[in-house]
């Protein structure tokens, strides 16, 4: 299979029992715009609502998805909210990382590969409400089995999506399997650079993705307190996926792994004005620290933690230098 089937990471999908409330958390604490009811896209047939943030022209965004609260909706008839809520309880914080959404230009080959390997998966076929198919790795095919198993995708919860039909995709966000609105994130955020997955060691995740999808790391390196491996996409502007393992228990990565466990708990965003971002975080009361970037690049960075709202943190790094 290989990297050529991973076109780009389109969204870091995040689950919330209250999508608009989640945007208020991100707005008051982390400087994201707060969504209005007009910003919410509703997929009533699937029982969910969503808010999607984009960062300039960067092809990777952040999607907040949650149950659609409408009178008369029988939630026992809809799968996705039930499955994600069930898999993440207990306990469920207000915001929970739920999927790595990957666009694949050769969706049929990906599906054939997954089926031939006998991987646990779930497929949503196109319908009048779903413009193109989507394929979840590690999830059972039926609502009666709503549990995720990480052995084939190293816990990153891959969700492959098929490109929108020809003539139906006019912009990057239109490549999503359903029509949705997007909110432009704060102007000082230039791009979404990487989704970072905390791991106790790196051999397991690398072996899992290599054996399952023949997807090999683009690079590996060491930084103070941590080792890294990075998986890249065909689209070089896409946010990458990085697995990060601590080499010491008293460093930033070691402390967070001990506090949160393994998982997709660090998201790196590149900012134009880090000083202004620091002032905003200070006023908001969010717990944060200023240091060099975790990746060892030497860039100034702020790590703003989710506290009681979510396990994890945003790492805001300065724009003025390249990655490690």
Buried (B, 14 or more C-beta within 10 A) or exposed (E): BEBBBBBBBBBBBBBBBBBBBBBBBBBBBBBBBBBEEEBBBBBEBBBBBBBBBBBEEBBBBBBBBBBBEEEEBEBEEBBBBBBBBEBBEEEBBBBBBBBBBBBBBBBEEBBEBBEEEEBBBBBBEEEEEBBBBBBBBBBBEEBEEBEBEBBBBBBBBBBBBBBBEEEEBEEBBBBBBBBBEBBEBBEBBBBBBBBBBBBEEBEBBBEBBBEBBEBEBBEEEEBEBBBBBBBBBBBEEBBBBBBBBBEEEEBBBBBBBEEBEBBBBBBBBBBBBBEEBBEBBEEBEBEBEEEBBBBBBEBBBBBBBBBEBBBBBBBBBBBEEEBB
